Amino acid sequence: NPLQARADLVVRYFCTDRGEEQRKLRESVKGADFTKISSNVLGDTLQRPYQYADYALELELLELFKDVKGVRWLTPPVRNRLTVICLGATGRKAEAAKLAESCAAAEGVDPLDRAKFLASAALLRGEDAVKAVAVEKLEPMKEAEALKTAIRQALIWGDSPAAASSSEIPARLCESVSWSSTARRERSSTLSRFAFASA
């Protein structure tokens, strides 16, 4: 099948930038059955733009491979989190906040995932992420995990030129986390590990 053969080549070698040539090649294989391509190859291809902070390309690939099953990055919880992050990083904060709120309100969502989505929505709307997480009344370690995720996202959105108006979020969030009386030890430990890993 010529289309499948071309799709395999495109996935392996032409999902690395948003140049016109590569974009046209990706457009040309939209009808291919990507489920026949190795899940490891697809996973590596999906991770690369995110790791290199090309959030616009990541959004494009998430859409291109949306019907593929069996790839961790395309399971609904992970795909939704990535989409929220990438939308926010490309300046589409209103869309990102709406999606985060929708995911938080979805039936059967895990409480920790719900807290993460609520924190994302709060950050994107310029609201208090710490209060958003506290609503879920999670146990201390899970609350710390949700806040750690929120800090990472705030740093991504704050460092993105398209989201420059959010650059003050990390400092405010870190201050709130550091001095909150609830689960202070867990939160402080999380912040210390995060700061060390980011150094």
C-alpha positions as CSV (number, residue, x, y, z in Angstrom):
1,N,0.0,0.0,0.0
2,P,1.8,3.2,-1.2
3,L,-0.1,5.4,1.3
4,Q,0.9,3.3,4.2
5,A,4.5,3.1,3.1
6,R,4.6,6.9,2.8
7,A,2.9,7.3,6.2
8,D,5.5,5.2,7.8
9,L,8.3,7.4,6.4
10,V,6.5,10.6,7.3
11,V,6.0,9.4,10.9
12,R,9.7,8.4,11.2
13,Y,11.4,11.3,9.5
14,F,9.0,14.2,8.7
15,C,7.4,15.2,12.0
16,T,10.3,17.2,13.3
17,D,9.4,20.8,12.3
18,R,6.6,23.1,11.0
19,G,8.3,23.9,7.7
20,E,6.1,24.0,4.6
21,E,7.7,20.9,3.1
22,Q,7.1,18.7,6.1
23,R,3.7,20.1,6.7
24,K,2.6,19.2,3.2
25,L,4.0,15.7,3.6
26,R,2.0,15.2,6.8
27,E,-1.1,16.5,5.1
28,S,-0.6,14.0,2.3
29,V,-0.9,11.0,4.7
30,K,-4.0,12.1,6.7
31,G,-6.0,9.2,5.4
32,A,-3.5,6.5,6.4
33,D,-4.1,3.9,9.1
34,F,-1.5,4.9,11.7
35,T,-2.5,2.0,13.9
36,K,-0.4,-0.2,11.6
37,I,2.8,1.8,12.6
38,S,4.8,0.7,15.6
39,S,3.4,2.2,18.8
40,N,7.0,2.8,20.0
41,V,7.8,4.8,16.8
42,L,4.6,6.8,17.2
43,G,5.3,7.5,20.9
44,D,8.8,8.7,20.1
45,T,7.5,10.9,17.3
46,L,4.9,12.4,19.6
47,Q,7.3,13.1,22.5
48,R,9.9,14.9,20.4
49,P,8.1,18.3,19.7
50,Y,7.0,18.5,23.3
51,Q,10.5,17.8,24.6
52,Y,11.9,20.6,22.4
53,A,9.1,23.0,23.3
54,D,7.5,23.1,19.8
55,Y,4.0,23.2,21.2
56,A,2.4,24.2,17.9
57,L,3.8,21.1,16.2
58,E,2.8,18.9,19.2
59,L,-0.8,20.1,18.7
60,E,-0.7,19.3,15.0
61,L,0.6,15.7,15.7
62,L,-1.9,15.1,18.5
63,E,-4.6,15.9,15.9
64,L,-3.0,13.8,13.1
65,F,-2.8,10.7,15.3
66,K,-5.9,11.2,17.3
67,D,-7.5,7.9,16.3
68,V,-4.6,5.7,17.2
69,K,-5.0,3.3,20.2
70,G,-2.3,1.8,22.3
71,V,0.0,4.8,22.6
72,R,0.3,6.3,26.1
73,W,0.5,9.8,24.8
74,L,-2.8,9.4,23.0
75,T,-4.8,8.0,25.9
76,P,-7.5,10.5,26.8
77,P,-6.0,11.7,30.2
78,V,-2.5,12.2,28.8
79,R,-3.7,13.6,25.4
80,N,-6.0,16.1,27.2
81,R,-3.3,17.3,29.6
82,L,-0.9,17.8,26.6
83,T,-3.5,19.6,24.7
84,V,-4.2,22.0,27.6
85,I,-0.5,22.7,28.0
86,C,0.2,23.2,24.3
87,L,-2.9,25.5,23.8
88,G,-1.8,27.6,26.8
89,A,1.8,27.7,25.5
90,T,0.8,28.9,22.1
91,G,-1.3,31.8,23.5
92,R,-4.7,30.1,23.2
93,K,-5.4,30.4,26.9
94,A,-9.2,30.7,26.7
95,E,-9.4,27.5,24.7
96,A,-7.0,25.8,27.1
97,A,-9.0,26.9,30.2
98,K,-12.3,25.7,28.6
99,L,-10.8,22.3,27.8
100,A,-9.3,22.0,31.3
101,E,-12.7,22.8,32.9
102,S,-14.5,20.3,30.6
103,C,-12.0,17.6,31.5
104,A,-12.4,18.3,35.2
105,A,-16.2,18.0,34.9
106,A,-16.1,14.7,32.9
107,E,-17.8,11.8,34.5
108,G,-15.5,9.3,36.2
109,V,-12.4,11.4,36.1
110,D,-9.8,10.6,38.8
111,P,-9.8,13.1,41.7
112,L,-6.1,13.8,41.2
113,D,-6.6,14.4,37.5
114,R,-9.5,16.6,38.3
115,A,-7.4,18.7,40.7
116,K,-4.7,19.1,38.0
117,F,-7.2,20.2,35.4
118,L,-8.8,22.7,37.9
119,A,-5.4,24.1,38.7
120,S,-4.7,24.5,35.0
121,A,-7.9,26.3,34.4
122,A,-7.3,28.6,37.4
123,L,-3.8,29.5,36.2
124,L,-5.0,30.2,32.7
125,R,-7.7,32.5,34.0
126,G,-5.3,34.3,36.4
127,E,-6.9,32.8,39.5
128,D,-5.5,31.0,42.5
129,A,-4.4,27.5,41.6
130,V,-3.7,26.5,45.3
131,K,-7.4,27.2,46.2
132,A,-8.5,25.3,43.1
133,V,-6.6,22.2,44.2
134,A,-7.7,22.5,47.8
135,V,-11.4,22.1,46.7
136,E,-10.7,18.5,46.0
137,K,-9.5,17.8,49.6
138,L,-6.8,15.4,48.4
139,E,-4.5,13.6,50.8
140,P,-1.3,15.7,51.3
141,M,1.0,13.8,48.9
142,K,-1.5,13.9,46.0
143,E,-2.2,17.5,46.7
144,A,1.5,18.2,46.4
145,E,1.6,16.3,43.2
146,A,-1.2,18.4,41.7
147,L,0.6,21.6,42.7
148,K,3.9,20.3,41.3
149,T,2.1,19.8,38.0
150,A,0.6,23.2,38.2
151,I,4.0,24.8,38.8
152,R,5.5,23.0,35.8
153,Q,2.7,24.2,33.6
154,A,3.0,27.8,34.9
155,L,6.7,27.8,34.0
156,I,5.9,26.5,30.5
157,W,3.3,29.2,30.0
158,G,5.4,31.9,31.6
159,D,8.4,31.1,29.5
160,S,6.4,31.1,26.2
161,P,6.6,34.3,24.2
162,A,3.0,33.8,23.3
163,A,2.0,33.7,26.9
164,A,4.2,36.5,28.3
165,S,1.4,38.0,30.3
166,S,1.5,34.8,32.5
167,S,5.2,35.4,33.5
168,E,4.3,36.4,37.0
169,I,2.4,33.2,37.8
170,P,5.4,31.0,38.9
171,A,6.5,33.3,41.6
172,R,3.0,33.8,43.0
173,L,2.3,30.1,42.9
174,C,5.5,29.2,44.6
175,E,4.9,31.7,47.3
176,S,1.4,30.4,47.9
177,V,2.6,26.8,48.0
178,S,5.5,27.6,50.3
179,W,3.5,29.4,52.9
180,S,0.2,27.5,52.8
181,S,-0.4,25.7,56.2
182,T,-2.0,22.7,54.6
183,A,0.5,19.9,53.8
184,R,3.4,22.4,54.2
185,R,6.0,19.7,54.6
186,E,4.9,17.8,51.5
187,R,4.6,20.9,49.4
188,S,8.0,22.2,50.5
189,S,9.6,18.9,49.7
190,T,8.0,18.9,46.3
191,L,9.2,22.4,45.6
192,S,12.7,21.6,46.7
193,R,12.9,18.5,44.4
194,F,11.4,20.5,41.5
195,A,13.9,23.4,42.0
196,F,16.8,20.9,42.2
197,A,15.7,19.1,39.0
198,S,15.2,22.4,37.2
199,A,18.6,23.8,38.2
